[in-house]
Amino acid sequence: MLEIRRSQTAVISCRDEAMVLNGMPQWDGIFPGRVAPDELLLIGPASAKNELLQDASQHLRQAGAFGVAVNMSDAWTVWTIIGQEADHVWAMLSQNSIPKERPAFVQGAVASVPGKAIILNSTIHVLTPSPLGHHLPHRILQAGREFDPHLVEPSEFMLDPFLTGATR
């Protein structure tokens, strides 16, 4: 069975020099998605938003750089696809290939809208700009219809901390 749920997610955009962002600490349950050499998204549960913003800002200040951490949580909608068939559904939604190594972070069109995705073993978290977030669950349900998809209640974003090598 395939589950599709909206994930309540914190998205903190950190912008600075690549060297400073490369030294960003890792936190349990937080995925660092590199968007560009000078931008890193910290993606985690909505309940961690304030603490994560504070910790990221503190790191940037301590690095002595002029970077900034900004809460972008309201700018993104996150839909999570859970099930052994998640990779098959992704292939129907996006021309972006799925990296063999997991976890992976990919960017590009998803269901004809801009998106980013955290790809795990049987879970894919898809981030899309909030104004387009309503579009995605319908397309996921359609793409996965042969796998008996179910739209389930929203829940907190969850990432297995063992997958990221987090230390904090």
DARATA-V116775 format. One record per residue. N is the residue number from 1. D_CENTER is the distance of its C-alpha to the mean C-alpha in whole Angstrom. Layout:
# DARATA-V116775
n=N d_center=D_CENTER
n=N d_center=D_CENTER
This chain:
# DARATA-V116775
n=1 d_center=22
n=2 d_center=19
n=3 d_center=17
n=4 d_center=15
n=5 d_center=14
n=6 d_center=12
n=7 d_center=10
n=8 d_center=11
n=9 d_center=8
n=10 d_center=9
n=11 d_center=8
n=12 d_center=11
n=13 d_center=12
n=14 d_center=14
n=15 d_center=17
n=16 d_center=20
n=17 d_center=22
n=18 d_center=20
n=19 d_center=22
n=20 d_center=21
n=21 d_center=17
n=22 d_center=18
n=23 d_center=20
n=24 d_center=17
n=25 d_center=17
n=26 d_center=15
n=27 d_center=14
n=28 d_center=14
n=29 d_center=11
n=30 d_center=9
n=31 d_center=7
n=32 d_center=8
n=33 d_center=7
n=34 d_center=11
n=35 d_center=11
n=36 d_center=15
n=37 d_center=17
n=38 d_center=18
n=39 d_center=14
n=40 d_center=11
n=41 d_center=8
n=42 d_center=8
n=43 d_center=5
n=44 d_center=8
n=45 d_center=10
n=46 d_center=12
n=47 d_center=15
n=48 d_center=14
n=49 d_center=14
n=50 d_center=17
n=51 d_center=18
n=52 d_center=15
n=53 d_center=16
n=54 d_center=19
n=55 d_center=19
n=56 d_center=17
n=57 d_center=20
n=58 d_center=22
n=59 d_center=21
n=60 d_center=21
n=61 d_center=25
n=62 d_center=26
n=63 d_center=25
n=64 d_center=28
n=65 d_center=26
n=66 d_center=25
n=67 d_center=21
n=68 d_center=20
n=69 d_center=17
n=70 d_center=16
n=71 d_center=14
n=72 d_center=12
n=73 d_center=11
n=74 d_center=13
n=75 d_center=13
n=76 d_center=9
n=77 d_center=10
n=78 d_center=7
n=79 d_center=9
n=80 d_center=9
n=81 d_center=12
n=82 d_center=14
n=83 d_center=17
n=84 d_center=19
n=85 d_center=19
n=86 d_center=15
n=87 d_center=16
n=88 d_center=19
n=89 d_center=17
n=90 d_center=14
n=91 d_center=18
n=92 d_center=19
n=93 d_center=16
n=94 d_center=16
n=95 d_center=18
n=96 d_center=15
n=97 d_center=16
n=98 d_center=15
n=99 d_center=15
n=100 d_center=17
n=101 d_center=16
n=102 d_center=13
n=103 d_center=11
n=104 d_center=10
n=105 d_center=8
n=106 d_center=9
n=107 d_center=10
n=108 d_center=13
n=109 d_center=14
n=110 d_center=13
n=111 d_center=16
n=112 d_center=18
n=113 d_center=15
n=114 d_center=13
n=115 d_center=10
n=116 d_center=7
n=117 d_center=5
n=118 d_center=5
n=119 d_center=9
n=120 d_center=11
n=121 d_center=14
n=122 d_center=15
n=123 d_center=11
n=124 d_center=9
n=125 d_center=5
n=126 d_center=6
n=127 d_center=6
n=128 d_center=9
n=129 d_center=12
n=130 d_center=13
n=131 d_center=17
n=132 d_center=16
n=133 d_center=14
n=134 d_center=17
n=135 d_center=17
n=136 d_center=14
n=137 d_center=16
n=138 d_center=19
n=139 d_center=18
n=140 d_center=16
n=141 d_center=19
n=142 d_center=22
n=143 d_center=20
n=144 d_center=20
n=145 d_center=24
n=146 d_center=25
n=147 d_center=23
n=148 d_center=24
n=149 d_center=21
n=150 d_center=21
n=151 d_center=19
n=152 d_center=19
n=153 d_center=18
n=154 d_center=15
n=155 d_center=14
n=156 d_center=12
n=157 d_center=9
n=158 d_center=10
n=159 d_center=9
n=160 d_center=13
n=161 d_center=14
n=162 d_center=16
n=163 d_center=14
n=164 d_center=13
n=165 d_center=16
n=166 d_center=16
n=167 d_center=19
n=168 d_center=19
